[in-house]
Amino acid sequence: MATFLYKVGRLAFRRRGLVSLLWLAVLVGVGFAASTAPPPPTDTFSMPGTESQEAFDLLKEFPAMSVDGATARVVVRAPAGAKLSDPAEKAKVENLVGALAEAQDVASASDPFKTGALSQDGTTAYAVATYNVSALEVSDEAHRNLDAALAEARTTGLVVEAGGDAVKVEGAPGGGAEGIGILVSAFVLVLTFGSMIAAGMPLLTAVMGVAIGGAAITALGSTLGLSSTTSTLALMIGLAVGIDYALFIVSRYRSELAEGRERQDAAGRAVGTAGSAVVFAGLTVIVALAGLGVVNIPMLTKMGLAAAGTVAVSVLIAITLVPALLGFAPIKVMPRRERKRFYGKPLTERQQRKADKRAARRKPNLGTRWASFVVRRPLAVLLLGVVGLGVVAVPATGLQLGLPGEGAMAPDTTQRKAYDMLSESFGAGFNGPLMVTVQAEDAATAAATVGKELATVEGVAAVTPATPDDKGDTAVLTLVPKTGPAEPETEELVAKIRGIADGLGTDHGAEILVTGQTALFIDFSRTLDDAMLPYLGLVVGLAFLLLVLVFRSLLVPLKAALGFLLSVRAALGAVVAVFQWGWLSDVFGIDQPGPIMSTLPIFMIGVVFGLAMDYEVFLVTRMREAYAHGARPDEAVITGFRYGGRVVGAAAIIMVSVFSGFIMEVNVFVKMVGFSLAIAVLFDAFVVRMALVPALFALLGRSAWWLPRWLDRLLPNMDVEGEKLNHVLGTAPLPAQQCREQQIHIPG
C-alpha cells in the first residue's frame, strides 16, 4: 500500500498541472451536470415494515384524506370578555378564513363555524388551510401571504397563532454557523502551520471535495431519488474529513522536508505513509456511513450513502490533488523562518554544526512534553480519564427519545403558542390525534363497532364517527387521547389500542391499523432504537477488522472501539443534562428542555465514529511506524505525539469550532446537533485519543502490538508504516533515532 501510494504521490507532484486540471475538469463536469439536471424530488419520509407506514400508505389512496399537501392550522381566540359566536367576532374570523383561502398555494380553508371546530366555552376556534403542495414546496410568497393574513387578523383584536408544516419555522439555520466554522478553521490552520499557503491547502481541497460531492448528489437526484436534504450529512462530514486528510498529508510532507528529503521524494513519502492512514481512516468512515442502511429508513440510507461517496472523493483528493498543490509551492508551505534553509547555497560544515546545536537546545514541542508526562504516569491518567468520562456519562441512563414537535418549540414561537391554545381549549391530546383505518367488506359497520369499543378504553378522550370511502371497503376514524403526543402515557395508549385492534380485527374479519403523526413518531423512535445495537455491531465490527489490518494488533483496535463507546456515552450524558434536564439552559439559550431527538444518537455515532477513527489512525500509525522501525514502545508513543499530536489537536479544535457554531442558532434542534457533535469530538480527541490511548500503550508495552502468529501469517501486510517502502528505496529508518537525538527523556 505505502509503495503504491508513494508512486502516486510522486506522480501527482511531478505532473501537478495535469492533476490539477483533471480535478478542475471533474468539478466543472459535475457542476454542469447538476445545473442541467431535473429538479430533485421532494423529501418523502417512510418506514417500511411498520404499522403506521402501512396505514399511512392506505390513506394516500383514500379520497377523503389529504396526506401529501401541507397544512396550516390557524388558532383564533376572542378578546377578553367576548366569544367568537358574537356577530362582530364571527365576521372577523370569516374574513380571516377568506384571506387564507385566497393565499398562494392554498387549495382550501375550513370554516370553524361549519366544521364545529369551536371550543365548548366559545372563545377559541381553529381553521385548517390545506395546500396543494408539500411542506418543502411551499414558496416564500405563500409564507408571506400566510403571515400577512395572520397579522391583519391580529389588528382586529383577535389572538391569532398558527401551527402545522406549512408554517415557516423561525430560527432555521441561516448559514452563519458554517461561516464561523471556516473562519476558525483558517485561524487554527495558520497557527498550526505558520504559513498562509499551508493553511489554505486543507481548506481549498476540502471545499473542492464537498463541492464535487454536493454537485454529484444534485446531478443524480432525479435518477436515484436523492432529495435536496440528502446532501446535508455529506456536506458536514465531507468538510470535516476533507480538512483532516489534507492537514495530515501536508503536515507529513513538512516533516519529511525538514528531515532533508528531496521535495518530490518528500511528497511521495507523505502520501505513502500519511496517505495510507488517510485511505484506511476513510474506509472506516465509509463503513460507518454506509452502515446507516441497517436502520431500514430510506431517507437515512440515502443520506449515509451520499455522505460515504463524498468521503471517498475527499480521500482521492487528499492522495492526488494535495501533493499536486504541494508541487506548486513546495517550500512556501514551510514556516517563514525555516524557508531560508531551502534556498541558496548549502550550509557549510561550520554552519551545519551551529544549526545542529540550536536544534539540540530547542525545547521539545507540546505533543512531546505531554506524551512524556503520560508515559511517566499512565495509571493516574487512565483512571482520571475513565472516571471523568464515566461521571459525565451518568445522565445518559435517563435518556428519553422523541421527535421534535411544536410542543417542544420555544414558548415565543407562533407554533408553540398555537399548540398551547389548542391544548388549553380542546385538551392535551388534541394536538396528537390517532387515525385508525378499518378494512373490511362492510367497513362502515365494522368501523362503527371498533369506534364504540375504542371509546371505552382508558386514556381515550373522544372517537369521531367513521368516514368510509366510495367502495365501502375502507373507513377511517379519528381518536383523540387525553394526554399530549410527547407524554409516555400516549405511547402506552397506542400500544394498548393496537393490541385491542388486533383482537377486534379477528372478531370482525377486518384489518385494523393505527397511524397518525403521534403513532409515526412512536414507530420511528422504536425503529431507531431497535436498529441501534445492530448498527453499532456492524460499524464497530467492520472497523475492528480494518484496524487489525492496519495495525496488525488485536488490542489496538479493541482499545479504539472501547474508547469510542466511552466518549459517545459521555457525550450523550452531557446532551441529556443540558437539553433534557435543563442544566446550563440559560448559557445555551434553551427555552424548553425536553426529550432528545430520536435520530441524534445514531446520527452522532455515524459522524463521530468517523472522526474518532481518523484521530486514532493518524496518531497510532506514527507510533506503529516508529515501533516497526525499532523504537521502544514508550519511544514510539512519544514519536507519535511529536509528529501527530499537534496535527490531531488542530483537527479536533477545527471540528469542535465548526460544530459549536451551530449552538448559536436559534433553532433548539440545530443547537442540539451542534452541541452533541462538538462535545463528542472534544471528549474523544482530547480525553480518549490524547490521554487514554498513550496511557494504555505505556501500560501494555510491547503487548499492545500482540498478534497471534497464525493470524499474522494469514493477514496481508498493508505496510501502512512504510517499512517495505524504506527497503525498496534503500533508506534507513529515522524515527527510533530521532527520540534519542532530540534527547527526549524516556522513563526507564
DOSE-286229 format. One line per field, with one value per residue (C-alpha): x, y, z negated; residue number from 1. Coordinates in steps of 0.2 Angstrom, whole numbers. Layout:
% DOSE-286229
c1 <- c(X	...)
c2 <- c(Y	...)
c3 <- c(Z	...)
k <- c(NUM	...)
END
This chain:
% DOSE-286229
c1 <- c(0	14	24	9	4	22	22	5	12	27	17	5	19	28	13	4	-3	-11	-18	-25	-33	-41	-49	-54	-62	-71	-78	-84	-91	-102	-106	-113	-122	-130	-135	-144	-151	-170	-176	-173	-188	-196	-192	-203	-202	-206	-203	-206	-212	-221	-239	-241	-232	-244	-259	-251	-250	-268	-273	-264	-277	-292	-301	-307	-290	-276	-259	-247	-252	-245	-257	-258	-269	-274	-280	-291	-296	-308	-303	-306	-324	-330	-335	-331	-350	-353	-358	-343	-330	-338	-336	-318	-315	-324	-313	-298	-304	-307	-289	-282	-292	-285	-267	-255	-254	-269	-282	-295	-298	-310	-323	-323	-342	-346	-334	-338	-320	-326	-321	-335	-333	-335	-319	-307	-308	-296	-297	-286	-278	-274	-261	-259	-240	-230	-222	-205	-213	-222	-215	-208	-223	-235	-227	-228	-247	-250	-240	-250	-267	-262	-255	-271	-282	-272	-275	-294	-291	-291	-277	-271	-257	-253	-245	-243	-230	-235	-229	-211	-200	-192	-173	-169	-151	-145	-128	-119	-113	-103	-95	-89	-83	-72	-65	-60	-53	-42	-36	-31	-23	-12	-7	-3	7	14	11	-4	-1	0	-16	-25	-22	-33	-47	-46	-46	-60	-71	-67	-71	-88	-92	-89	-99	-114	-114	-114	-129	-139	-135	-140	-155	-169	-161	-158	-172	-160	-169	-162	-159	-149	-133	-134	-124	-112	-108	-105	-94	-86	-79	-73	-64	-58	-49	-42	-35	-26	-20	-12	-3	3	10	19	26	33	41	49	56	63	72	81	71	71	55	47	53	45	29	29	34	20	7	15	14	1	-9	-10	-18	-30	-36	-39	-47	-58	-63	-69	-79	-87	-91	-100	-110	-115	-120	-135	-143	-146	-159	-171	-176	-174	-170	-156	-149	-148	-140	-127	-123	-122	-110	-100	-97	-92	-79	-72	-70	-61	-49	-45	-42	-30	-19	-19	-23	-14	3	0	-4	12	21	16	23	35	44	31	21	35	35	43	58	63	62	79	86	80	86	103	119	120	126	145	151	153	135	128	136	129	112	113	117	102	91	98	94	77	63	53	35	19	15	32	31	13	17	32	21	8	21	28	11	0	-11	-16	-20	-30	-40	-43	-49	-60	-68	-71	-80	-90	-96	-101	-110	-121	-136	-137	-146	-161	-161	-178	-180	-193	-196	-197	-214	-222	-225	-206	-203	-198	-213	-212	-215	-231	-231	-229	-242	-255	-251	-254	-270	-277	-271	-280	-296	-298	-287	-269	-272	-280	-263	-259	-274	-273	-280	-287	-290	-303	-303	-317	-331	-343	-330	-343	-352	-335	-328	-343	-341	-322	-326	-338	-325	-310	-321	-322	-303	-295	-285	-296	-305	-315	-318	-325	-338	-330	-329	-330	-323	-333	-330	-336	-321	-311	-316	-306	-310	-300	-296	-291	-280	-282	-263	-251	-241	-225	-231	-226	-245	-249	-236	-243	-261	-255	-248	-264	-275	-265	-267	-286	-287	-279	-292	-306	-300	-300	-318	-325	-314	-306	-289	-287	-271	-266	-257	-256	-241	-240	-240	-227	-216	-218	-214	-199	-191	-194	-186	-171	-170	-171	-158	-145	-136	-136	-129	-116	-111	-109	-99	-88	-85	-80	-69	-61	-56	-50	-39	-32	-26	-19	-10	-8	-14	-29	-28	-26	-42	-51	-45	-50	-68	-70	-63	-76	-90	-85	-84	-101	-109	-101	-107	-125	-124	-119	-133	-146	-140	-141	-156	-167	-164	-161	-144	-135	-150	-148	-130	-135	-151	-163	-181	-189	-180	-187	-184	-169	-171	-173	-161	-147	-139	-137	-133	-119	-112	-110	-102	-91	-85	-78	-69	-63	-56	-47	-38	-34	-27	-17	-9	-6	1	15	18	17	29	42	39	41	57	65	59	54	35	37	48	35	22	32	37	18	14	29	23	5	-1	-1	-10	-23	-26	-28	-40	-51	-51	-57	-71	-76	-77	-87	-100	-100	-105	-122	-125	-128	-143	-160	-167	-166	-164	-149	-142	-144	-135	-121	-118	-118	-106	-94	-94	-92	-77	-70	-71	-65	-50	-43	-48	-48	-35	-24	-24	-31	-23	-5	-8	-14	1	13	4	3	21	25	9	-1	6	2	-5	-6	7	-6	-16	0	3	-15	-17	-10	3	-4	13	4	20	31	43	43	44	61	68	63	71	86	84	87	73	73	60	69	85	76	69	87	94	81	87	69	68	61	57	67)
c2 <- c(0	13	9	11	27	33	32	41	55	57	57	69	81	79	81	94	104	89	83	100	102	85	89	105	97	85	99	108	92	88	106	107	90	97	113	104	90	89	96	84	75	81	73	58	50	32	17	1	-13	-3	-2	17	17	3	13	30	22	17	35	41	31	37	51	59	61	73	66	74	93	104	111	127	126	143	145	160	166	180	196	195	195	191	175	170	167	186	193	205	192	180	192	194	175	173	187	178	161	171	178	161	153	166	164	157	138	135	123	126	133	126	137	133	138	125	111	113	117	129	126	122	140	148	158	148	140	134	134	122	129	114	117	109	107	98	107	108	115	130	145	161	170	158	160	179	178	167	179	194	186	182	200	208	197	202	221	217	212	193	182	173	160	146	129	115	110	125	137	144	138	153	151	139	138	153	148	159	144	137	154	155	137	141	157	147	133	145	154	137	131	147	144	126	128	146	148	155	144	128	133	137	120	109	122	123	104	101	114	106	89	95	105	89	78	90	93	74	72	86	78	61	67	64	47	40	49	60	75	92	87	71	81	89	75	74	92	91	76	80	96	88	74	84	96	82	72	86	93	76	74	92	90	74	82	96	84	74	90	96	79	83	73	80	88	76	62	70	72	53	48	59	51	34	34	48	44	25	31	43	28	17	31	35	17	17	32	25	9	20	30	16	6	18	6	-6	6	2	20	25	44	39	26	39	52	39	33	51	56	40	44	62	55	44	59	68	53	53	72	70	57	66	84	89	83	91	108	105	104	122	129	116	127	141	128	129	142	158	157	140	143	150	133	128	142	147	138	123	126	125	112	125	132	115	112	128	123	106	114	126	111	101	116	118	114	99	103	102	85	78	85	79	61	61	66	52	38	43	42	31	23	40	47	32	32	51	50	35	40	58	52	39	53	64	48	45	56	46	32	44	47	50	50	58	68	87	93	110	107	107	123	140	147	163	155	155	136	134	147	138	122	128	137	121	111	123	124	106	95	90	75	86	90	72	63	45	39	21	13	-2	-13	-25	-30	-18	-6	7	-6	-13	4	9	-6	-3	15	11	-2	11	25	14	12	22	37	40	57	55	45	53	44	33	40	26	28	26	7	4	-7	5	18	30	36	48	45	59	54	63	65	75	67	68	60	42	38	42	29	16	20	17	0	-4	1	-9	-24	-21	-18	-35	-44	-34	-37	-56	-55	-44	-51	-34	-27	-13	-1	14	29	47	59	53	34	38	46	32	19	30	30	12	8	18	10	-7	-3	4	-12	-20	-3	-2	-20	-18	-2	-7	-24	-20	-5	-18	-29	-14	-8	-26	-25	-8	-10	-29	-30	-36	-24	-8	-10	-16	-1	11	4	4	22	27	20	28	45	43	38	53	65	58	61	79	81	74	85	101	98	86	91	109	111	127	131	149	148	139	148	133	139	122	106	90	73	71	69	51	52	61	45	36	51	56	38	39	56	55	37	43	57	46	33	47	53	35	31	47	46	27	24	36	26	10	17	21	4	-5	4	-1	11	5	6	22	30	25	34	50	49	48	63	73	72	69	77	95	90	79	93	106	95	92	110	114	101	107	125	121	111	124	137	128	131	149	145	150	133	121	106	113	118	100	93	106	103	84	83	96	89	71	76	86	70	58	68	76	63	47	49	61	54	36	30	34	29	12	10	14	1	-13	-10	-22	-32	-18	-25	-43	-53	-72	-80	-89	-73	-64	-76	-75	-57	-47	-34	-17	-9	7	11	11	-2	-10	7	10	-6	-3	15	9	22	19	22	38	38	27	38	54	52	49	63	75	70	66	59	42	34	18)
c3 <- c(0	-5	10	22	14	14	33	34	23	34	50	44	38	54	65	54	68	76	60	55	72	71	54	61	76	64	54	69	76	61	59	77	74	58	67	81	71	67	50	36	29	13	-3	-7	-24	-25	-37	-28	-38	-52	-55	-54	-37	-31	-36	-30	-13	-13	-17	-2	8	-2	7	-9	-17	-12	-17	-4	-5	-18	-31	-42	-57	-62	-80	-84	-102	-105	-115	-134	-139	-121	-112	-94	-91	-93	-76	-76	-81	-69	-55	-59	-59	-42	-35	-41	-33	-17	-17	-20	-5	7	1	14	15	4	10	-3	-20	-33	-41	-60	-62	-48	-54	-73	-77	-91	-109	-122	-130	-113	-115	-104	-86	-73	-54	-43	-27	-16	-2	14	12	-1	-15	-7	9	0	8	-1	7	-1	-18	-16	-12	-27	-38	-31	-34	-52	-55	-48	-59	-74	-71	-74	-92	-89	-96	-81	-80	-68	-68	-55	-42	-31	-44	-42	-56	-64	-68	-54	-50	-41	-36	-49	-58	-43	-40	-58	-57	-42	-49	-65	-54	-45	-61	-68	-52	-51	-70	-66	-51	-52	-34	-25	-10	-20	-30	-14	-6	-18	-16	3	5	-7	1	18	12	4	20	31	19	17	36	40	27	36	53	48	38	50	56	39	29	19	12	8	-10	-6	-5	-22	-31	-16	-17	-36	-36	-19	-25	-42	-35	-20	-31	-42	-27	-19	-35	-39	-22	-22	-40	-35	-19	-30	-42	-28	-20	-37	-38	-22	-9	8	12	24	13	-2	7	11	-6	-14	-3	-5	-24	-29	-13	-19	-35	-26	-15	-30	-40	-25	-24	-42	-39	-24	-33	-47	-35	-23	-38	-41	-29	-43	-51	-36	-34	-16	-20	-32	-20	-6	-17	-23	-5	1	-13	-10	8	3	-9	5	15	1	-1	18	17	2	11	28	28	11	17	34	25	14	31	34	18	11	0	-4	-15	-27	-41	-35	-47	-40	-22	-20	-24	-7	3	9	6	-6	-23	-27	-39	-52	-49	-50	-67	-73	-66	-74	-91	-90	-86	-101	-113	-106	-118	-113	-107	-117	-110	-115	-133	-135	-129	-141	-155	-151	-149	-166	-175	-164	-178	-185	-168	-164	-180	-179	-161	-163	-179	-172	-157	-167	-178	-163	-156	-171	-165	-149	-160	-160	-141	-134	-115	-104	-88	-88	-89	-91	-109	-111	-102	-111	-120	-110	-93	-85	-83	-102	-106	-94	-102	-119	-114	-107	-122	-134	-124	-117	-128	-128	-116	-103	-96	-93	-86	-81	-64	-64	-47	-45	-30	-29	-17	-26	-33	-39	-51	-56	-60	-70	-81	-83	-87	-101	-108	-107	-115	-131	-133	-147	-141	-126	-126	-110	-94	-79	-68	-54	-37	-23	-6	10	12	-6	-10	-20	-33	-44	-61	-72	-90	-102	-118	-134	-135	-124	-110	-119	-135	-139	-143	-125	-119	-131	-124	-106	-111	-120	-106	-94	-105	-106	-87	-83	-94	-86	-68	-71	-78	-64	-49	-47	-46	-59	-58	-69	-62	-63	-67	-85	-80	-66	-79	-91	-77	-71	-88	-91	-74	-78	-95	-88	-75	-87	-93	-75	-68	-82	-80	-61	-61	-76	-69	-52	-58	-70	-56	-46	-61	-63	-45	-48	-65	-65	-83	-92	-107	-97	-88	-103	-113	-99	-99	-118	-119	-106	-115	-131	-123	-114	-131	-139	-125	-127	-146	-143	-130	-142	-156	-146	-134	-143	-161	-158	-166	-160	-149	-151	-145	-129	-126	-129	-132	-134	-139	-133	-125	-114	-96	-91	-76	-87	-94	-78	-69	-81	-81	-62	-62	-77	-74	-58	-66	-81	-69	-59	-75	-81	-64	-62	-80	-81	-63	-68	-83	-74	-61	-75	-83	-66	-64	-80	-93	-111	-115	-126	-112	-99	-109	-111	-92	-88	-98	-92	-74	-76	-92	-86	-70	-78	-91	-77	-68	-83	-88	-70	-71	-88	-82	-66	-76	-91	-78	-77	-96	-92	-80	-87	-82	-98	-87	-77	-94	-100	-85	-86	-104	-104	-90	-97	-115	-107	-97	-112	-123	-110	-104	-120	-133	-124	-110	-118	-136	-137	-121	-126	-144	-138	-127	-141	-152	-139	-132	-118	-122	-113	-97	-100	-86	-86	-74	-64	-61	-57	-43	-37	-36	-21	-25	-21	-25	-32	-42	-26	-31	-14	-6	-16	-10	8	8	-2	-16	-34	-46	-56	-70	-83	-81	-82	-100	-106	-95	-102	-120	-125	-142	-142	-159	-161)
k <- c(1	2	3	4	5	6	7	8	9	10	11	12	13	14	15	16	17	18	19	20	21	22	23	24	25	26	27	28	29	30	31	32	33	34	35	36	37	38	39	40	41	42	43	44	45	46	47	48	49	50	51	52	53	54	55	56	57	58	59	60	61	62	63	64	65	66	67	68	69	70	71	72	73	74	75	76	77	78	79	80	81	82	83	84	85	86	87	88	89	90	91	92	93	94	95	96	97	98	99	100	101	102	103	104	105	106	107	108	109	110	111	112	113	114	115	116	117	118	119	120	121	122	123	124	125	126	127	128	129	130	131	132	133	134	135	136	137	138	139	140	141	142	143	144	145	146	147	148	149	150	151	152	153	154	155	156	157	158	159	160	161	162	163	164	165	166	167	168	169	170	171	172	173	174	175	176	177	178	179	180	181	182	183	184	185	186	187	188	189	190	191	192	193	194	195	196	197	198	199	200	201	202	203	204	205	206	207	208	209	210	211	212	213	214	215	216	217	218	219	220	221	222	223	224	225	226	227	228	229	230	231	232	233	234	235	236	237	238	239	240	241	242	243	244	245	246	247	248	249	250	251	252	253	254	255	256	257	258	259	260	261	262	263	264	265	266	267	268	269	270	271	272	273	274	275	276	277	278	279	280	281	282	283	284	285	286	287	288	289	290	291	292	293	294	295	296	297	298	299	300	301	302	303	304	305	306	307	308	309	310	311	312	313	314	315	316	317	318	319	320	321	322	323	324	325	326	327	328	329	330	331	332	333	334	335	336	337	338	339	340	341	342	343	344	345	346	347	348	349	350	351	352	353	354	355	356	357	358	359	360	361	362	363	364	365	366	367	368	369	370	371	372	373	374	375	376	377	378	379	380	381	382	383	384	385	386	387	388	389	390	391	392	393	394	395	396	397	398	399	400	401	402	403	404	405	406	407	408	409	410	411	412	413	414	415	416	417	418	419	420	421	422	423	424	425	426	427	428	429	430	431	432	433	434	435	436	437	438	439	440	441	442	443	444	445	446	447	448	449	450	451	452	453	454	455	456	457	458	459	460	461	462	463	464	465	466	467	468	469	470	471	472	473	474	475	476	477	478	479	480	481	482	483	484	485	486	487	488	489	490	491	492	493	494	495	496	497	498	499	500	501	502	503	504	505	506	507	508	509	510	511	512	513	514	515	516	517	518	519	520	521	522	523	524	525	526	527	528	529	530	531	532	533	534	535	536	537	538	539	540	541	542	543	544	545	546	547	548	549	550	551	552	553	554	555	556	557	558	559	560	561	562	563	564	565	566	567	568	569	570	571	572	573	574	575	576	577	578	579	580	581	582	583	584	585	586	587	588	589	590	591	592	593	594	595	596	597	598	599	600	601	602	603	604	605	606	607	608	609	610	611	612	613	614	615	616	617	618	619	620	621	622	623	624	625	626	627	628	629	630	631	632	633	634	635	636	637	638	639	640	641	642	643	644	645	646	647	648	649	650	651	652	653	654	655	656	657	658	659	660	661	662	663	664	665	666	667	668	669	670	671	672	673	674	675	676	677	678	679	680	681	682	683	684	685	686	687	688	689	690	691	692	693	694	695	696	697	698	699	700	701	702	703	704	705	706	707	708	709	710	711	712	713	714	715	716	717	718	719	720	721	722	723	724	725	726	727	728	729	730	731	732	733	734	735	736	737	738	739	740	741	742	743	744	745	746	747	748)
END
